[in-house]
Structure formats: C-alpha cells, structure tokens
Amino acid sequence: MNQGNRLVIPFIVIAALSVGACSMLNHNQTDRKQATEDKARNVSGDVWATQNQIDATMVSMNNLMSADPSQLKQAYDRYSTDVDRLKKQSAVVAADGEYLKKQSDTYLTDWQKQSTEINDSSLRAASDQDRKTLRDRFTTTQDSYDRAAAAMTRLLGNFEDVRTALRNDLTTRGVQGIAQTDVVKNAEANAKQTKDSLREVQSQSTALAQALSPAAQPVAAGSNASDTSSQQYK
C-alpha cells in the first residue's frame, strides 16, 4: 500500500463513523418520538381500568359497611382484594407518567443539542419554537399526572384506614365505629376527584399524542399548550 492510501483510508473510516453516529442519533430520536406518541395514545386503557377499579372498591366498601355479622369476613376479604387491585392499577398509571417524563426529558434535551447544529438562524429559531411548544405540552401532561397521583394517594389513604381499622376489629362494633367518622364520606369525595383527575390525564395524554403525531398542525402565534387544561385544574 502506498503512502497516499495509508493517509486517505483513516479519514474515510472516521467520516463513515461520524455519518453513522449522526444517523443513529436521528434514528433514536425518531424512534423515541414514536414510542412516546404510542404510549400517550394508549394511556386511555389504563385510565379506564383504574376508574373502573375505583368504582369496584367503593362498592366493596359500601357492601362491607352494610354487611350482616355472618358475612363480615367475606365482605372484608372482597374489599381488601379490591384495595390491593386498585393499588396495582394506580401503579400502572404512575408508570405511564414516569415513562412519558423520562422520554420527554431525553427527547427535548437531544433536540436542543441538535438545534445548535442548524446554521440558518430562521430555521434554528423555528425549531426552537417548536421544541418549546412541545415542552409546554409535556409539562401540562405531567402536571395532570401529578394531580391524579396526589388525589389517588388521598383516596388510597381512606381505603387503607378502613382496612386497618377492621383488620383489628372485624365486628359490627368496628363497622359502626367507622360509620361514625367521616372516612367513608371523604372516600366518596376523593374517589370523584381522582376520577376527574384521571379524565384530565386521559385528555392531556391524547393531546400530547396528537402534538407528537406526524400530522400535528402548527400552533398559532401567542397560543400556549397549557391553555388546553381544564379551568378547574389551574
């Protein structure tokens, strides 16, 4: 091999590796965007299952409160099972939120890094504006998950209090003691708030999926992604 070839070949290899690295980075961004869109679009099923489990647990609690003494153990076991199912289902929704947050953080960080490589100033500005708009959408979606998680924590606290109290005193006296407190009424109020919050999660996740879709439309000047939030959550 002559001297010229020995000098040229390393540069060819380096160039090929560089192109491959850029291609891989762009491919990862595309895949990440698609995966995030798919997850956001499929959140509805998890929300629906969680809302149904809230209803089932409320029914079990009310049945427990009105159970005959001979049926207390059976009613308690059913209620306890439903509480455990709700805890597992709430963890599924929480995992959805964590996934979207992790993906959004990585996706937007990589987007910002790559924007600096755009030489045309107007194109770079447009890219930055698109990124900020999507960032606001991610933030609005994450806020809805945070509210739902807080509401679910309060509701599960009510359910766990009832379960613990009757675990130690599974008698008519124990049930009457619970009935004399506000825990059942609080559970009913928190169940409604949690289901409302979950509906907001579903709405914001769907909006996020639409924003990530290839068919996403430009956002009008001066608009803000967070404006789509329900007024009751502001």
C-alpha positions in Angstrom: 0.0 0.0 0.0 1.4 3.4 -1.0 1.8 6.3 1.3 -1.2 8.2 -0.1 -3.6 5.3 0.5 -2.3 5.0 4.1 -3.2 8.6 4.7 -6.6 8.6 3.0 -8.1 5.5 4.4 -8.2 6.6 8.1 -10.0 9.8 7.1 -12.5 7.7 5.2 -13.1 5.5 8.2 -13.6 8.5 10.5 -16.0 10.1 8.1 -18.0 6.9 7.8 -18.2 6.5 11.6 -19.3 10.2 12.0 -22.1 9.8 9.5 -23.1 6.5 11.1 -23.2 8.2 14.6 -25.4 11.1 13.3 -27.7 8.6 11.5 -28.1 6.6 14.7 -28.8 9.7 16.8 -31.5 10.8 14.4 -32.9 7.3 14.2 -33.1 7.1 18.0 -34.9 10.5 18.2 -37.4 9.3 15.6 -38.0 6.0 17.5 -38.2 7.8 20.8 -40.8 10.2 19.4 -42.9 7.4 18.0 -42.7 5.3 21.2 -43.8 8.3 23.3 -46.7 9.0 20.9 -47.8 5.4 21.2 -47.6 5.4 24.9 -49.5 8.7 25.2 -52.2 7.4 22.9 -52.6 4.1 24.7 -52.9 5.6 28.2 -56.7 5.7 27.8 -56.9 1.9 28.5 -55.0 2.2 31.8 -57.1 5.2 32.9 -60.3 3.4 32.1 -59.2 0.3 34.1 -58.3 2.5 37.1 -61.5 4.3 37.1 -63.4 1.0 37.0 -61.4 -0.3 39.9 -62.1 2.8 41.9 -65.8 2.1 41.4 -65.4 -1.5 42.3 -63.6 -0.7 45.5 -66.2 1.9 46.5 -68.9 -0.8 46.0 -66.9 -3.2 48.1 -66.5 -0.7 50.9 -70.2 0.2 50.9 -71.1 -3.6 51.0 -68.7 -4.0 53.9 -70.4 -1.2 55.8 -73.8 -2.8 55.4 -72.8 -6.5 55.7 -74.6 -8.8 58.1 -72.3 -10.0 61.0 -72.2 -13.5 59.5 -70.9 -12.0 56.2 -68.4 -9.6 57.6 -65.3 -11.8 56.9 -66.4 -12.4 53.3 -67.2 -8.8 52.7 -63.9 -7.7 54.3 -61.8 -10.1 52.1 -63.5 -8.8 49.0 -62.9 -5.2 50.0 -59.2 -5.9 50.8 -58.7 -7.6 47.4 -60.2 -4.6 45.7 -57.9 -2.2 47.6 -54.9 -4.2 46.5 -56.1 -4.3 42.9 -56.5 -0.5 43.0 -53.0 0.0 44.3 -51.6 -2.1 41.5 -53.7 -0.3 38.9 -52.7 3.1 40.2 -49.1 2.0 39.9 -49.7 1.3 36.2 -50.9 4.8 35.6 -47.9 6.2 37.6 -45.5 4.2 35.5 -47.1 5.6 32.4 -46.4 9.1 33.7 -42.8 8.2 34.6 -42.2 6.8 31.1 -43.6 9.9 29.4 -41.5 12.1 31.7 -38.3 10.2 31.1 -38.8 10.1 27.3 -39.7 13.8 27.1 -36.6 14.8 29.1 -34.3 12.8 26.8 -36.1 13.8 23.6 -36.2 17.5 24.3 -32.6 17.6 25.6 -31.3 15.9 22.4 -33.5 18.2 20.3 -31.9 21.2 22.0 -28.4 19.9 21.4 -29.1 19.2 17.7 -30.7 22.6 17.2 -27.3 24.3 17.8 -26.1 22.5 14.7 -28.5 24.3 12.4 -26.7 27.1 10.7 -29.7 29.0 9.3 -30.9 31.4 12.0 -34.5 31.5 11.0 -34.7 27.7 10.7 -33.0 27.3 14.1 -35.5 29.8 15.6 -38.4 27.9 14.2 -37.0 24.6 15.5 -36.5 26.2 19.0 -40.1 27.5 19.0 -41.5 24.0 18.0 -39.4 22.5 20.8 -40.7 25.0 23.4 -44.3 24.4 22.3 -43.9 20.6 22.7 -42.1 21.1 26.0 -45.1 23.1 27.3 -47.3 20.2 26.2 -45.2 17.7 28.0 -45.3 19.9 31.1 -49.1 20.2 31.0 -49.4 16.5 30.7 -47.0 15.8 33.6 -48.9 18.2 35.8 -52.1 16.3 35.2 -50.3 13.1 36.2 -49.1 14.8 39.4 -52.6 15.9 40.3 -54.0 12.5 39.7 -51.3 10.9 41.8 -52.0 13.3 44.7 -55.7 12.5 44.5 -55.1 8.8 44.4 -52.8 9.0 47.4 -55.6 10.6 49.4 -58.2 8.0 48.2 -55.9 5.0 49.0 -55.3 6.5 52.4 -59.0 6.4 53.1 -59.3 2.8 51.9 -56.3 1.7 53.9 -57.6 3.4 57.1 -60.9 1.4 56.8 -59.0 -1.8 56.1 -56.6 -1.4 59.0 -59.3 -0.4 61.5 -61.4 -3.5 60.6 -58.3 -5.8 60.5 -58.0 -5.2 64.2 -61.7 -5.1 65.0 -63.8 -7.0 62.4 -67.1 -6.7 64.3 -70.4 -4.9 64.0 -68.9 -2.6 66.6 -65.9 -1.9 64.4 -68.1 -1.1 61.4 -70.3 1.2 63.4 -67.2 3.0 64.7 -66.1 3.7 61.1 -69.6 4.8 60.2 -69.4 7.5 62.9 -66.4 9.1 61.3 -66.1 11.0 58.0 -63.8 8.4 56.4 -66.5 6.9 54.1 -67.7 10.4 53.1 -64.1 11.5 52.4 -63.5 8.4 50.3 -66.5 9.2 48.2 -65.3 12.8 47.6 -61.8 11.7 46.9 -63.0 9.0 44.5 -64.8 11.6 42.5 -61.8 13.9 42.5 -59.5 11.1 41.5 -61.7 10.0 38.6 -61.9 13.6 37.4 -58.1 13.9 37.6 -57.7 10.7 35.6 -60.0 12.0 32.9 -57.7 15.0 32.7 -54.7 12.7 32.4 -56.5 10.9 29.5 -57.3 14.2 27.8 -53.8 15.7 28.2 -52.2 12.4 27.1 -54.3 12.3 24.0 -53.4 15.9 23.2 -49.7 15.1 23.7 -50.0 12.1 21.2 -51.6 14.5 18.7 -48.8 17.0 19.2 -46.2 14.3 18.5 -48.1 12.9 15.5 -46.7 13.5 12.0 -50.0 15.1 11.3 -49.5 17.7 14.1 -50.6 21.2 13.0 -48.6 24.4 13.6 -49.5 26.2 16.8 -51.0 29.7 16.3 -48.8 32.6 17.4 -49.3 33.6 21.0 -51.0 30.3 22.0 -49.8 28.1 24.8 -50.2 24.4 25.2 -51.2 24.8 28.8 -54.3 26.7 27.7 -56.0 23.4 26.9 -56.0 22.4 30.5 -59.4 22.4 32.2 -60.0 25.6 34.2 -60.6 23.6 37.3 -57.0 22.5 37.4 -55.5 25.9 37.1 
